Amino acid sequence: MPFAVYMVGLGIFTQGTSEFMLSGLLPGMADDLGVSVPDAGLLISAFAIGMVVGAPLLAVATLRWPRRTALVSLQAVFAVTHVVGALAPGYAVLFVTRVVGALAYAGYWGVAVATAVALVPADAKARAVAVVAGGLTLATIVGVPAGTLLGQYSGWRAAFWAVAAATVVSAVGTLLAVPGGRGAGERPSVGAELRAMARPQLWLSYAVTAFAFGAVIVTFSYLAALLTEVSGVPEGWVPAVLALFGVGGLAGIVIGGRTGQSHPLGTLGLGLGGLAVFSALLALTAHVSAVVIALVFLLGLVGYVTNPALQSRVFTLAPGAPTLVGAVNTAAFNVGNTVAPLLGGLVIDAGHGYASVAWVGAALAAAGSAGVLWAARLRRAERKRSPRGGRRHSEARTTRVRVTADAE
């Protein structure tokens, strides 16, 4: 795996830490800024909305830029927003920095995945995506607890300064490791990329992405409350259990990176099916702490085993849109990240308790599984229509497109 891919993953780690660390900083931020905790929580929603909007918007804005230039520029904007955020005199300024930072981070995600898959051969694309996505998993295991700890001892502003510094270091690494320019023959065009994305299978894949990540994040969002209020886990053990979720997620990323390229639909089907089953078991056994702790690890495993396939498959479905296709997929992830916790909150507010969010996760995973079955059916129909067992006529002309069809 090229070293540049790991540096791009480091960029996801530094920025992903900021994406999730506010959950551990909200009480201190609310006190310092003179707002309620729910109002402080809107900073998380602002970031998620910025991600949804920013991914396709920044992908278009930077489409003709050399990828190294785009990556470093977006990291620079992200770092500046955190410096301004650390110095923010009040809530309004901080809110704006979260939105702008999310726009830059979303753009970075889209370019980062496109860069990683462009640096490796076709049979290594899923592994390259796994390395990039693994940066976010490491952020949940290492970055978020570290940011929370720093915030507890030195204040939330110190955590923002730390993210800014780490992002600058990552940007320097990107500048040194990622090749300048684009690949030979690459002539990016918004119109051409949009035309390449006009395929039903692709948009079905985006729907599966939203359902899959929503199924993971809805339970994770309320996991700390479920552990302490329902399972009876001591508050001091909660960070360790959350880290266990991250360890499971890291294992899932590794496994999915190996299977997602050769068997994408099989990986998605097994992952989402397992996510539905384990989420339902969590809802049924939420009062048994030992079982819950084991299920937390398994939820991380099956929840993230789908990630490389979700990320890499869209590139095989629309190889002519290497930048936009990944950016829209990033937006799809964040649709799940925004809507699913909202659904979980509505269920809790309706009086069904914290364990009920696991049922929401099970339902979303089941919907994603239905999408995978539909995708498999569409693929079989395409193969029956093709005179050569499912490969489109153009696939006989180039090795690259043959590999694309096989990976589907």
Secondary structure, DSSP 8 states (H G I E B T S, - for coil): --HHHHHHHHHHHHHHHHHHHGGGTHHHHHHHHT--HHHHHHHHHHHHHHHHHHHHHHHHHTTTS-HHHHHHHHHHHHHHHHHHHHT-SSHHHHHHHHHHHHHHHHHHHHHHHHHHHHTS-GGGHHHHHHHHHHHHHHIIIIIHHHHHHHHHHH-HHHHHHHHHHHHHHHHHHHHHHS-SS--TT----HHHHHHHT--HHHHHHHHHHHHHHHHHHHHHHTHHHHHHHTS---GGGHHHHHHHHHHHHHHHHHHHHHHTTTSHHHHHHHHHHHHHHHHHHHHHSTT-HHHHHHHHHHHHHHHHHTHHHHHHHHHHH-TT-TTHHHHHHHHHHHHHHHHHHHHHHHHIIIII-TTHHHHHHHHHHHHHHHHHHHHHHHHHHHHHHSTTTT--GGGGT-HHHHHHHHH-
